[in-house]
């Protein structure tokens, strides 16, 4: 007997299931999977997708962008019963913030509602496809309609996924959403890098609160904290006579280029408040000028 016959095969290509995608979406997904050496199977609807998953496992499933989020979440649950560790990306035409949170509870990999950027979708699918054997580490601690709490591992890819979920679950005017999203991303990356050292065994705690006249995001990292005045790697601490001091410090310390996050975040939100230890930050964005809010409260 050939001794190689007992060797486990490692050359079996990975496979993706694409459900009822629009022609443009289908074309770019098939092209991507072909480029990375995956096989692709396309089906016309969720019922056919479930039958396909029952017949064989898929490494990644992308739902159709014409179905509702509730339909896709139901499919997600049923697929999880068959293959608990499958990676699933939801595309949907009908979504609510509650649907986004529910999908996160069900451990969806990512979530896009119409209209969405094909480039952003491809980046996320590529990240899901090229990642190692995966189990989602994002945990929903609690999720009332206006107050959501999450726990997430200190990984850069997790930060990208969280930002996409943030875009989907927040209902804000476009300008305010982009400002809060930028500030949230910078604070999240700072927490993961400096507090968690990008160690996936360390976790950041995140909270998002939507009130009638404001939104707030809280990011708490597992580190020992710092004094903002002593944060040499950030542009916010540069003296006026040395505006690029942090660049030299970051190069000498082997840190990634940057350091402008806190400085820019301060301009994107109305208030940026640090806790005593420096490992807990609160971002506040008013949905009306503060003076108007004071006048409304006094009325």
Backbone as numpy.savetxt, mean C-alpha at the origin, in Angstrom:
# Nx Ny Nz CAx CAy CAz Cx Cy Cz
17.11 -46.98 -12.81 16.25 -45.77 -12.81 17.13 -44.52 -12.81
16.77 -43.57 -13.60 17.52 -42.32 -13.65 17.39 -41.59 -12.32
18.54 -41.32 -11.62 18.43 -40.63 -10.33 17.80 -39.27 -10.44
17.85 -38.67 -11.62 17.24 -37.35 -11.80 15.72 -37.40 -11.72
15.17 -38.65 -11.86 13.71 -38.76 -11.83 13.15 -38.45 -10.46
14.03 -38.53 -9.43 13.57 -38.21 -8.07 13.78 -36.74 -7.73
14.41 -36.01 -8.64 14.67 -34.60 -8.37 13.41 -33.77 -8.59
13.13 -32.93 -7.60 11.93 -32.09 -7.70 12.09 -31.07 -8.82
11.10 -30.95 -9.66 11.16 -30.01 -10.77 11.03 -28.58 -10.27
11.95 -27.74 -10.76 11.90 -26.33 -10.37 11.69 -25.43 -11.57
11.52 -26.07 -12.78 11.42 -25.27 -13.99 9.98 -25.09 -14.45
9.02 -25.48 -13.64 7.62 -25.30 -14.02 7.28 -23.81 -13.96
6.82 -23.21 -15.05 6.55 -21.77 -15.04 5.40 -21.42 -14.11
5.49 -20.25 -13.53 4.39 -19.77 -12.71 3.24 -19.33 -13.61
2.05 -19.22 -13.00 0.87 -18.95 -13.82 0.01 -17.86 -13.22
-0.66 -17.14 -14.09 -1.57 -16.06 -13.68 -2.93 -16.29 -14.30
-3.97 -15.89 -13.57 -5.34 -15.96 -14.06 -5.86 -14.53 -14.17
-6.30 -14.14 -15.36 -6.82 -12.79 -15.61 -8.30 -12.93 -15.95
-9.15 -12.19 -15.22 -10.60 -12.35 -15.36 -11.21 -11.17 -16.10
-11.81 -11.42 -17.24 -12.65 -10.45 -17.95 -12.07 -9.05 -17.96
-10.79 -8.92 -18.27 -10.17 -7.60 -18.29 -10.56 -6.85 -19.56
-10.60 -5.52 -19.46 -10.81 -4.70 -20.64 -9.65 -4.95 -21.61
-9.85 -4.78 -22.93 -8.81 -5.11 -23.91 -7.46 -4.46 -23.61
-7.46 -3.18 -23.25 -6.19 -2.50 -22.98 -5.51 -3.08 -21.75
-6.31 -3.37 -20.72 -5.77 -3.94 -19.49 -5.23 -5.34 -19.75
-6.01 -6.14 -20.46 -5.59 -7.50 -20.77 -4.29 -7.51 -21.56
-4.17 -6.62 -22.51 -2.98 -6.59 -23.37 -1.72 -6.32 -22.57
-1.78 -5.33 -21.67 -0.57 -4.99 -20.91 -0.24 -6.07 -19.88
-1.27 -6.70 -19.31 -1.02 -7.77 -18.34 -0.40 -8.99 -19.01
-0.97 -9.39 -20.15 -0.43 -10.55 -20.87 1.01 -10.28 -21.29
1.29 -9.07 -21.76 2.65 -8.71 -22.16 3.61 -8.81 -20.98
3.18 -8.30 -19.82 4.03 -8.34 -18.63 4.32 -9.78 -18.21
3.27 -10.60 -18.11 3.48 -11.98 -17.68 4.34 -12.77 -18.66
4.16 -12.49 -19.95 4.97 -13.16 -20.97 6.44 -12.77 -20.82
6.69 -11.49 -20.55 8.06 -11.02 -20.40 8.78 -11.68 -19.23
8.05 -11.97 -18.15 8.70 -12.56 -16.97 8.61 -14.09 -16.97
8.12 -14.66 -18.09 8.13 -16.10 -18.25 6.98 -16.84 -17.59
5.87 -16.15 -17.31 4.70 -16.79 -16.72 3.74 -17.23 -17.82
2.93 -18.24 -17.52 1.81 -18.57 -18.40 0.59 -17.78 -17.94
-0.28 -17.45 -18.90 -1.47 -16.64 -18.58 -2.71 -17.36 -19.08
-3.72 -17.41 -18.23 -5.02 -17.98 -18.61 -6.08 -16.91 -18.41
-6.88 -16.64 -19.42 -7.93 -15.63 -19.33 -9.30 -16.30 -19.32
-10.18 -15.80 -18.46 -11.55 -16.32 -18.36 -12.54 -15.16 -18.43
-13.79 -15.42 -18.83 -14.74 -14.34 -19.09 -15.46 -13.78 -17.86
-15.49 -14.52 -16.74 -16.26 -14.03 -15.59 -15.78 -14.73 -14.32
-16.34 -14.29 -13.18 -15.93 -14.82 -11.89 -16.29 -16.29 -11.71
-17.42 -16.70 -12.27 -17.83 -18.10 -12.14 -16.82 -19.01 -12.84
-16.39 -18.61 -14.04 -15.38 -19.37 -14.76 -14.04 -19.36 -14.03
-13.75 -18.23 -13.40 -12.50 -18.12 -12.64 -12.48 -19.10 -11.48
-13.60 -19.21 -10.78 -13.67 -20.13 -9.64 -13.50 -21.57 -10.11
-14.09 -21.91 -11.23 -13.94 -23.27 -11.78 -12.48 -23.53 -12.15
-11.80 -22.52 -12.70 -10.40 -22.69 -13.07 -9.52 -22.90 -11.84
-9.81 -22.13 -10.78 -9.02 -22.25 -9.55 -9.25 -23.59 -8.88
-10.47 -24.11 -8.99 -10.75 -25.44 -8.43 -9.99 -26.53 -9.18
-9.73 -26.28 -10.47 -9.05 -27.29 -11.29 -7.54 -27.27 -11.14
-6.99 -26.08 -10.84 -5.53 -25.98 -10.73 -5.17 -24.72 -9.95
-4.00 -24.68 -9.30 -3.60 -23.48 -8.56 -3.01 -22.43 -9.48
-3.20 -21.17 -9.13 -2.57 -20.06 -9.83 -1.75 -19.27 -8.83
-0.63 -18.74 -9.29 0.24 -17.96 -8.41 -0.29 -16.55 -8.19
-1.03 -16.03 -9.17 -1.55 -14.68 -9.08 -2.86 -14.59 -9.85
-3.86 -13.94 -9.24 -5.16 -13.75 -9.88 -5.45 -12.26 -9.95
-5.87 -11.79 -11.13 -6.28 -10.39 -11.31 -7.74 -10.39 -11.72
-8.60 -9.76 -10.92 -10.03 -9.79 -11.22 -10.39 -8.82 -12.33
-11.60 -8.94 -12.86 -12.06 -8.07 -13.93 -12.38 -6.68 -13.43
-12.23 -5.69 -14.31 -12.47 -4.30 -13.91 -13.89 -3.83 -14.22
-14.79 -4.77 -14.52 -16.19 -4.40 -14.77 -17.11 -4.88 -13.64
-16.60 -5.73 -12.76 -17.41 -6.26 -11.66 -17.35 -5.32 -10.46
-18.30 -5.51 -9.55 -18.31 -4.70 -8.33 -17.30 -5.25 -7.33
-16.91 -4.41 -6.39 -15.98 -4.85 -5.35 -16.59 -5.99 -4.53
-17.87 -5.89 -4.24 -18.52 -6.93 -3.43 -18.48 -8.29 -4.14
-18.68 -8.29 -5.45 -18.58 -9.55 -6.20 -17.16 -10.11 -6.13
-16.18 -9.23 -6.27 -14.79 -9.69 -6.27 -14.35 -10.13 -4.87
-14.85 -9.48 -3.84 -14.52 -9.90 -2.48 -15.11 -11.27 -2.19
-16.32 -11.51 -2.68 -16.92 -12.84 -2.53 -16.06 -13.89 -3.25
-15.59 -13.56 -4.45 -14.71 -14.47 -5.18 -13.41 -14.67 -4.41
-12.87 -13.60 -3.86 -11.65 -13.68 -3.07 -11.79 -14.67 -1.91
-12.90 -14.56 -1.18 -13.14 -15.47 -0.06 -13.19 -16.92 -0.52
-13.89 -17.16 -1.62 -14.06 -18.53 -2.11 -12.74 -19.09 -2.65
-11.95 -18.24 -3.27 -10.63 -18.69 -3.73 -9.72 -19.00 -2.55
-9.81 -18.20 -1.51 -8.99 -18.43 -0.32 -9.29 -19.80 0.31
-10.52 -20.25 0.22 -10.87 -21.56 0.76 -10.17 -22.69 0.01
-9.87 -22.42 -1.28 -9.24 -23.44 -2.11 -7.71 -23.34 -2.05
-7.20 -22.11 -2.20 -5.76 -21.86 -2.16 -5.49 -20.67 -1.22
-5.26 -20.94 0.06 -5.16 -19.88 1.07 -4.08 -18.83 0.81
-3.02 -19.20 0.07 -1.90 -18.27 -0.07 -1.81 -17.63 -1.45
-2.84 -17.74 -2.25 -2.80 -17.13 -3.58 -2.77 -15.60 -3.46
-2.03 -14.99 -4.35 -1.99 -13.53 -4.40 -3.12 -13.05 -5.31
-3.90 -12.10 -4.84 -5.06 -11.63 -5.61 -5.06 -10.11 -5.66
-5.20 -9.58 -6.87 -5.31 -8.13 -7.09 -6.72 -7.87 -7.60
-7.44 -7.02 -6.90 -8.82 -6.68 -7.29 -8.83 -5.44 -8.17
-9.47 -5.56 -9.33 -9.83 -4.41 -10.16 -11.35 -4.33 -10.13
-11.89 -3.14 -9.98 -13.34 -3.05 -9.85 -13.88 -1.75 -10.42
-15.15 -1.80 -10.83 -15.82 -0.62 -11.36 -16.70 0.05 -10.32
-16.94 -0.61 -9.19 -17.89 -0.11 -8.19 -17.32 -0.38 -6.81
-16.91 0.68 -6.10 -16.18 0.50 -4.86 -16.57 1.52 -3.81
-16.46 1.14 -2.53 -16.64 2.06 -1.40 -15.44 1.88 -0.47
-15.17 2.85 0.41 -14.08 2.68 1.38 -14.24 1.43 2.23
-15.47 1.09 2.59 -15.70 -0.13 3.37 -15.29 -1.38 2.58
-15.52 -1.36 1.26 -15.10 -2.49 0.43 -13.58 -2.66 0.47
-12.87 -1.54 0.43 -11.40 -1.60 0.47 -10.93 -2.25 1.76
-11.49 -1.80 2.88 -11.09 -2.34 4.18 -11.45 -3.82 4.29
-12.63 -4.19 3.79 -13.04 -5.60 3.82 -12.07 -6.45 3.02
-11.65 -5.95 1.87 -10.70 -6.71 1.05 -9.37 -6.87 1.76
-8.97 -5.85 2.52 -7.73 -5.94 3.28 -7.85 -7.00 4.38
-9.01 -7.05 5.02 -9.24 -8.09 6.03 -9.11 -9.49 5.41
-9.51 -9.60 4.15 -9.46 -10.89 3.45 -8.09 -11.12 2.81
-7.14 -10.24 3.09 -5.74 -10.38 2.65 -5.59 -10.28 1.13
-6.26 -9.31 0.53 -6.03 -9.04 -0.88 -4.64 -8.43 -1.02
-3.98 -8.69 -2.14 -2.63 -8.13 -2.32 -2.71 -6.63 -2.63
-3.60 -6.27 -3.56 -3.78 -4.85 -3.85 -5.17 -4.64 -4.44
-5.53 -3.36 -4.66 -6.92 -3.03 -4.98 -6.92 -1.76 -5.84
-7.59 -1.82 -6.99 -7.70 -0.67 -7.88 -9.14 -0.51 -8.33
-9.68 0.69 -8.18 -11.02 0.97 -8.69 -10.90 1.92 -9.88
-11.91 1.86 -10.76 -11.94 2.72 -11.94 -12.16 4.18 -11.53
-11.48 5.13 -12.21 -10.42 4.92 -13.20 -9.07 4.72 -12.50
-8.22 3.88 -13.06 -6.91 3.68 -12.46 -5.84 3.76 -13.54
-4.62 3.98 -13.10 -3.48 4.09 -14.01 -2.97 2.69 -14.37
-2.86 2.41 -15.67 -2.30 1.13 -16.09 -0.85 0.97 -15.63
-0.11 2.07 -15.63 1.28 2.01 -15.18 1.35 1.62 -13.71
0.48 2.23 -12.89 0.46 1.89 -11.47 0.06 0.44 -11.25
-0.92 -0.02 -12.03 -1.35 -1.42 -11.94 -0.20 -2.35 -12.31
0.50 -2.06 -13.40 1.60 -2.92 -13.83 2.70 -2.96 -12.78
3.02 -1.83 -12.17 4.04 -1.80 -11.13 3.64 -2.71 -9.97
2.37 -2.66 -9.59 1.90 -3.47 -8.46 1.89 -4.95 -8.82
1.42 -5.28 -10.02 1.38 -6.68 -10.44 2.80 -7.24 -10.56
3.70 -6.44 -11.09 5.10 -6.88 -11.19 5.68 -7.14 -9.80
5.37 -6.27 -8.85 5.86 -6.46 -7.49 5.29 -7.74 -6.89
4.00 -8.01 -7.13 3.39 -9.23 -6.62 4.00 -10.46 -7.28
4.28 -10.37 -8.58 4.79 -11.52 -9.31 6.24 -11.84 -8.96
7.04 -10.82 -8.71 8.46 -11.03 -8.51 8.85 -11.22 -7.05
7.87 -11.04 -6.14 8.17 -11.21 -4.73 8.36 -12.67 -4.36
8.96 -12.93 -3.19 9.16 -14.31 -2.74 7.84 -14.95 -2.33
7.90 -16.21 -1.95 6.71 -16.90 -1.44 6.10 -16.04 -0.35
4.84 -15.73 -0.46 4.27 -14.59 0.22 3.08 -14.93 1.11
3.04 -14.29 2.24 1.85 -14.26 3.07 1.68 -12.82 3.51
0.51 -12.27 3.36 0.30 -10.85 3.64 0.48 -10.56 5.11
1.32 -9.53 5.43 1.54 -9.19 6.82 0.73 -8.01 7.29
-0.07 -7.38 6.41 -0.88 -6.24 6.83 -2.07 -6.75 7.64
-2.19 -6.26 8.86 -3.27 -6.70 9.73 -4.21 -5.54 10.03
-5.49 -5.74 9.83 -6.50 -4.74 10.17 -6.85 -4.92 11.64
-6.43 -3.97 12.47 -6.70 -4.06 13.91 -8.14 -3.69 14.23
-8.62 -2.65 13.58 -10.02 -2.24 13.74 -10.39 -1.36 12.56
-11.67 -1.33 12.22 -12.09 -0.58 11.03 -13.52 -0.11 11.16
-13.71 0.98 11.90 -14.98 1.68 11.85 -14.99 2.51 10.56
-16.15 3.01 10.18 -16.25 3.71 8.90 -15.36 4.94 8.83
-15.10 5.60 9.95 -14.30 6.82 9.94 -12.99 6.68 10.70
-12.67 5.45 11.18 -11.46 5.27 11.97 -10.90 3.88 11.70
-9.74 3.84 11.06 -9.13 2.58 10.66 -7.76 2.46 11.31
-7.44 1.28 11.86 -6.14 1.02 12.45 -5.53 -0.22 11.82
-4.25 -0.10 11.44 -3.55 -1.18 10.76 -2.20 -1.45 11.43
-1.70 -2.64 11.21 -0.35 -3.02 11.63 0.35 -3.58 10.41
1.55 -3.10 10.11 2.21 -3.51 8.87 3.70 -3.70 9.09
4.31 -4.71 8.43 5.74 -4.94 8.56 6.55 -3.83 7.90
7.77 -3.63 8.38 8.62 -2.54 7.90 9.33 -2.96 6.61
8.59 -2.96 5.51 9.12 -3.31 4.19 8.72 -2.23 3.21
9.62 -1.90 2.30 9.33 -0.86 1.31 8.15 -1.25 0.42
8.08 -2.53 0.02 6.97 -2.96 -0.82 5.64 -2.83 -0.08
5.66 -3.09 1.22 4.44 -2.93 2.01 4.02 -1.47 2.02
4.97 -0.56 2.08 4.65 0.87 2.04 3.95 1.23 0.74
4.44 0.69 -0.39 3.80 0.97 -1.68 2.37 0.42 -1.71
2.18 -0.76 -1.15 0.84 -1.35 -1.12 -0.09 -0.53 -0.23
0.42 -0.09 0.91 -0.40 0.70 1.83 -0.82 2.02 1.18
0.08 2.62 0.41 -0.27 3.88 -0.24 -1.40 3.68 -1.25
-1.39 2.56 -1.98 -2.47 2.27 -2.92 -3.79 2.06 -2.17
-3.75 1.31 -1.07 -4.96 1.15 -0.26 -5.45 2.50 0.26
-4.51 3.37 0.67 -4.87 4.70 1.17 -5.61 5.49 0.09
-5.10 5.45 -1.14 -5.77 6.16 -2.24 -7.20 5.65 -2.43
-7.38 4.36 -2.27 -8.69 3.77 -2.52 -9.68 4.00 -1.38
-9.22 4.05 -0.15 -10.15 4.14 0.98 -10.48 5.57 1.38
-9.72 6.56 0.89 -9.97 7.94 1.29 -10.85 8.64 0.27
-11.83 9.35 0.77 -12.74 10.13 -0.08 -12.49 11.60 0.23
-11.62 12.21 -0.58 -11.22 13.60 -0.39 -11.15 14.30 -1.74
-11.25 15.62 -1.76 -10.98 16.35 -3.00 -9.57 16.00 -3.48
-9.36 16.02 -4.80 -8.11 15.54 -5.40 -6.87 16.21 -4.80
-6.91 17.52 -4.64 -5.73 18.23 -4.15 -5.40 17.82 -2.71
-6.42 17.75 -1.86 -6.20 17.35 -0.47 -5.72 15.90 -0.39
-6.30 15.03 -1.23 -5.90 13.62 -1.20 -4.43 13.47 -1.55
-3.97 14.16 -2.59 -2.57 14.05 -3.00 -1.64 14.60 -1.92
-2.03 15.68 -1.28 -1.19 16.26 -0.22 -1.05 15.31 0.96
-2.18 14.79 1.42 -2.15 13.87 2.56 -1.43 12.58 2.19
-1.65 12.08 0.98 -0.99 10.84 0.55 0.52 11.01 0.51
0.99 12.16 0.01 2.44 12.39 -0.04 3.02 12.43 1.37
2.39 13.20 2.25 2.89 13.31 3.61 2.86 11.96 4.32
1.78 11.21 4.11 1.65 9.89 4.73 2.77 8.97 4.25
3.05 8.98 2.95 4.10 8.12 2.41 5.45 8.46 3.03
5.77 9.75 3.13 7.07 10.14 3.68 7.20 9.73 5.14
6.15 9.94 5.92 6.21 9.57 7.33 6.26 8.05 7.50
5.56 7.34 6.63 5.57 5.88 6.70 6.96 5.33 6.38
7.60 5.84 5.32 8.94 5.38 4.96 9.95 5.75 6.03
9.82 6.94 6.61 10.71 7.32 7.70 10.58 6.35 8.87
9.32 6.00 9.20 9.08 5.09 10.32 9.67 3.71 10.03
9.48 3.23 8.80 9.98 1.90 8.45 11.50 1.86 8.38
12.10 2.94 7.87 13.55 2.96 7.70 14.28 3.24 9.01
13.90 4.31 9.69 14.65 4.73 10.87 14.17 4.06 12.15
12.89 3.79 12.25 12.38 3.11 13.43 12.45 1.60 13.33
12.15 1.07 12.13 12.11 -0.38 11.94 13.28 -0.95 11.17
14.20 -0.08 10.66 15.38 -0.53 9.92 15.02 -1.43 8.74
13.84 -1.22 8.18 13.34 -2.06 7.08 13.44 -3.55 7.42
13.17 -3.86 8.67 13.17 -5.24 9.16 11.73 -5.75 9.13
11.41 -6.75 8.28 10.03 -7.22 8.18 9.50 -7.85 9.46
10.38 -8.09 10.42 9.93 -8.62 11.70 9.53 -7.51 12.67
9.75 -6.27 12.25 9.31 -5.10 13.02 8.06 -4.51 12.35
7.19 -3.90 13.14 5.91 -3.43 12.61 5.67 -1.96 12.95
5.01 -1.28 12.03 4.52 0.07 12.29 3.01 0.00 12.50
2.52 0.88 13.36 1.08 0.98 13.58 0.58 2.24 12.89
-0.52 2.10 12.17 -1.06 3.19 11.35 -2.53 3.40 11.69
-2.93 4.64 11.79 -4.34 4.96 12.01 -4.75 6.06 11.04
-5.97 5.95 10.52 -6.53 6.97 9.65 -7.90 7.35 10.20
-8.10 8.66 10.44 -9.37 9.15 10.99 -9.92 10.21 10.05
-11.18 10.05 9.67 -11.86 11.05 8.83 -12.98 11.68 9.65
-12.81 12.95 9.99 -13.84 13.70 10.69 -14.56 14.61 9.69
-15.53 15.35 10.17 -16.33 16.16 9.26 -15.51 17.24 8.57
-14.56 17.84 9.28 -13.80 18.96 8.73 -12.30 18.70 8.66
-11.87 17.47 8.86 -10.44 17.20 8.84 -10.18 15.71 8.67
-8.96 15.38 8.24 -8.49 14.00 8.25 -7.18 13.98 9.04
-6.92 12.85 9.68 -5.68 12.70 10.44 -5.10 11.32 10.18
-3.78 11.26 10.07 -3.07 9.99 9.93 -2.02 9.92 11.04
-1.98 8.78 11.70 -0.98 8.57 12.75 -0.08 7.40 12.34
1.24 7.58 12.49 2.20 6.53 12.20 3.10 6.36 13.42
3.12 5.16 13.97 3.95 4.88 15.15 4.91 3.75 14.80
6.22 4.01 14.96 7.21 3.00 14.61 7.73 2.29 15.87
8.44 1.16 15.68 8.89 0.37 16.82 10.23 0.82 17.39
10.78 1.93 16.89 12.10 2.37 17.32 12.10 3.06 18.67
13.30 3.48 19.07 13.47 4.14 20.37 13.15 5.62 20.31
12.91 6.12 19.11 12.55 7.53 18.97 13.77 8.41 18.76
13.52 9.72 18.58 14.60 10.67 18.35 14.10 12.06 18.69
15.05 12.96 18.83 14.71 14.37 18.96 14.74 14.98 17.57
13.69 15.65 17.16 13.62 16.20 15.81 14.77 17.16 15.55
15.20 17.91 16.59 16.29 18.85 16.44 17.62 18.13 16.20
17.72 16.84 16.61 18.96 16.08 16.46 18.92 15.15 15.25
17.90 15.24 14.42 17.75 14.33 13.28 18.62 14.83 12.13
19.89 14.44 12.15 20.87 14.98 11.20 20.61 14.54 9.76
19.93 13.38 9.59 19.75 12.89 8.23 18.60 13.56 7.50
17.88 14.48 8.15 16.72 15.12 7.53 16.99 16.59 7.23
16.49 17.04 6.08 16.68 18.43 5.69 16.04 19.40 6.66
15.01 18.93 7.38 14.30 19.81 8.30 15.21 20.32 9.41
16.33 19.61 9.70 17.20 20.01 10.80 18.43 20.79 10.31
18.52 21.06 8.99 19.68 21.78 8.48 19.73 23.21 9.02
20.91 23.69 9.42 21.01 25.10 9.81 20.91 25.98 8.58
20.56 27.23 8.78 20.34 28.14 7.65 21.61 28.36 6.83
22.80 28.24 7.47 24.04 28.46 6.75 24.60 27.19 6.12
23.87 26.05 6.26 24.33 24.79 5.67 23.11 23.98 5.22
22.43 24.42 4.15 21.15 23.81 3.75 21.25 22.39 3.22
22.47 21.90 2.96 22.62 20.52 2.45 23.42 19.65 3.42
23.48 20.03 4.69 24.27 19.26 5.65 23.81 17.80 5.72
22.48 17.58 5.63 21.97 16.22 5.77 22.43 15.31 4.64
22.72 15.88 3.45 23.17 15.06 2.32 24.50 14.39 2.66
25.44 15.15 3.22 26.74 14.62 3.60 26.56 13.55 4.68
25.70 13.83 5.65 25.48 12.86 6.74 24.93 11.55 6.19
23.96 11.64 5.30 23.33 10.43 4.76 24.32 9.61 3.95
25.18 10.28 3.16 26.18 9.57 2.39 27.15 8.84 3.31
27.61 9.50 4.36 28.55 8.89 5.29 27.92 7.74 6.07
26.61 7.83 6.31 25.91 6.79 7.08 25.39 5.67 6.20
25.56 5.80 4.87 25.08 4.76 3.97 23.58 4.73 3.81
22.89 5.86 4.04 21.44 5.93 3.92 21.04 6.23 2.49
19.81 5.85 2.11 19.30 6.13 0.77 19.23 7.64 0.54
19.37 8.10 -0.73 19.22 9.53 -1.01 17.87 10.04 -0.53
17.83 11.27 -0.10 16.55 11.83 0.37 16.77 12.73 1.56
15.88 12.60 2.53 16.01 13.41 3.73 15.14 14.65 3.72
14.39 14.86 2.62 13.53 16.04 2.53 12.10 15.74 2.95
11.82 14.48 3.32 10.45 14.05 3.56 9.73 14.86 4.61
10.35 15.01 5.80 9.69 15.74 6.88 9.47 17.18 6.49
10.50 17.79 5.85 10.39 19.19 5.44 9.23 19.38 4.47
9.13 18.51 3.45 8.06 18.64 2.47 6.71 18.28 3.07
6.69 17.26 3.93 5.43 16.85 4.55 4.82 17.99 5.35
5.66 18.77 6.00 5.17 19.90 6.78 4.40 20.90 5.92
4.78 20.97 4.63 4.11 21.91 3.73 2.88 21.29 3.08
2.74 19.97 3.16 1.62 19.29 2.53 0.40 19.16 3.43
0.62 19.19 4.74 -0.48 19.09 5.70 -0.49 20.34 6.58
-1.55 20.51 7.35 -1.66 21.72 8.18 -0.92 21.58 9.49
-0.86 20.38 10.03 -0.13 20.17 11.28 0.60 18.84 11.23
1.83 18.84 11.71 2.65 17.64 11.82 3.16 17.60 13.26
2.60 16.69 14.05 2.85 16.69 15.49 3.55 15.40 15.89
4.71 15.54 16.55 5.45 14.38 17.04 5.18 14.14 18.51
5.17 12.86 18.88 5.07 12.51 20.29 6.38 12.80 21.00
6.39 12.61 22.31 7.55 12.97 23.13 8.82 12.23 22.70
8.69 10.94 22.38 9.86 10.14 22.02 10.28 10.32 20.57
9.41 10.86 19.75 9.75 11.06 18.36 9.45 9.89 17.45
8.89 8.81 17.99 8.57 7.65 17.15 7.07 7.54 16.87
6.36 8.62 17.10 4.91 8.64 16.94 4.54 10.00 16.33
3.97 10.00 15.12 3.70 11.27 14.45 2.24 11.31 14.00
1.65 12.49 14.10 0.26 12.72 13.71 0.23 13.78 12.63
-0.39 13.43 11.48 -0.56 14.38 10.38 -2.02 14.82 10.36
-2.25 16.13 10.27 -3.61 16.65 10.25 -3.79 17.55 9.03
-4.86 17.31 8.28 -5.20 18.15 7.14 -6.62 18.63 7.31
-6.80 19.95 7.38 -8.14 20.52 7.51 -8.80 20.60 6.14
-10.08 20.32 6.10 -10.80 20.35 4.83 -11.42 21.71 4.58
-11.17 22.64 5.46 -11.51 24.05 5.29 -10.44 24.82 6.05
-10.17 26.07 5.68 -9.15 26.83 6.42 -9.45 26.84 7.91
-8.43 26.72 8.80 -8.66 26.69 10.24 -9.53 27.82 10.76
-9.39 29.04 10.18 -10.19 30.16 10.66 -11.68 29.93 10.41
-12.00 29.34 9.24 -13.40 29.01 8.93 -13.95 27.97 9.91
-13.09 27.02 10.31 -13.52 26.00 11.26 -13.81 26.63 12.62
-12.97 27.59 13.03 -13.18 28.27 14.33 -14.48 29.09 14.29
-14.69 29.74 13.16 -15.91 30.54 13.04 -17.14 29.64 13.04
-17.04 28.47 12.39 -18.18 27.53 12.38 -18.43 26.99 13.77
-17.35 26.74 14.55 -17.53 26.20 15.90 -18.15 27.23 16.83
-17.86 28.52 16.58 -18.39 29.60 17.43 -19.81 29.96 17.06
-20.24 29.57 15.84 -21.58 29.97 15.37 -22.68 29.27 16.14
